[in-house]
Amino acid sequence: MTTVGILGGGQLARMLALSGAPLGLRFLVMDNTADACAGQFVPMVVGDYRDETALAEFASRIDVATFDFENVPADSAEWLAQRVPVFPNPRALAVAQDRLAEKTLFRELGIGVPAFAAIDTRADLDAALAVIGAPSILKTRRLGYDGKGQFRIRTLADADAAWVALSGNTHGLILEAFVPFERELSVVAARGRDGEFRAWPLTENWHEHGILSASLAPAHVAPALAAHALDYARRVGEALDYVGVFALELFLRDGELLANEMAPRVHNSGHWTIEGSETSQFQNHLRAVLGLPLGDTRMLGHACMLNWIGDLPDANVVLNEPGGHWHDYGKAPRDGRKVGHATVRADSAEQLASALQRVGIALGREAQVAPAIQALR
Ligand code: AMP
């Protein structure tokens, strides 16, 4: 009996455990909050990731460790890796935790990136703004997610306010050129212990207030562009000797792909793979981590995922759709919190657009479904 340990006990851990059950796996999650939603049906160690006593208990009860949360301290990941196999490896995690390190790696690999510069002092900011200009975005190098830890510099006069807002951050900052992108895309890919690489079809994403709102797959782009994006992901996976699933977020601007960031874990823009592809991202992550053969990533029709942020709408509207699937993460409602998602799948783009239209109208969420419908038509 193999027990997979997951650092972080949120919805990603929950969906990993659900998809691992048919493989006969057991799970143990570690989280610093006792009400982490995976803990509703997965045994849990509650403790701070820096607490060696809690980590030691976690390590003693598992055969292999992985993450649902990328901001686990690098030292804790290293400590764990000396005791049990950890995938992805701590170096890959460390690179993905640091916006400067990941953008530097992308550039070294020949992957397009927005202009960027490391910022440690106010003088650095002025020097970088003189080159990159405005509009641009000042971001914390670490611990930013869902648009948090960012300040938009619309004109050079915003530099003071940006500095005041973020300079208290002890891990340093990065200034990036603002990309007036036409579309946001992501590659979700899996890499096995033997280096086998598989990616799901390219996904198009839309955000609301910096949080993912909807994902549509396959993205309606030229095959050459999709192949290009998948090749970028392959390069990143190889460079980091990555094992498991990761996501590469890209901007499309004037036919050119620019990498924004990578997530060293299963990703929200890959939730549609549960019902929309032969093998889900969760199943393939576990297969990769355990050294099992990776599953086929081909799509079953067209799929759109709608994120539920803050609270859940009426499930019956989605459950009434022939291709409708509901995911309630078992979390208390709270502003800005991801509490669930729905995936709507259909055989054709036109059928999916019609289903989304019905769902959007019935739930009063026309604005959330509109961009996907437009992309489908
Ligand atoms: P991030 O936390 O880096 O994923 O950023 C969250 C969202 O902010 C992205 O999905 C984009 O919509 C937007 N964003 C981040 N960086 C840039 C950029 N350099 N140019 C334009 N938009 C950006």
Boltz pocket constraint, residues with backbone or C-beta under 6 A from the ligand:
constraints:
  - pocket:
      binder: B
      contacts: [[A, 114], [A, 137], [A, 144], [A, 145], [A, 146], [A, 147], [A, 148], [A, 176], [A, 177], [A, 178], [A, 179], [A, 180], [A, 181], [A, 184], [A, 207], [A, 210], [A, 249], [A, 260], [A, 261]]
      max_distance: 6.0
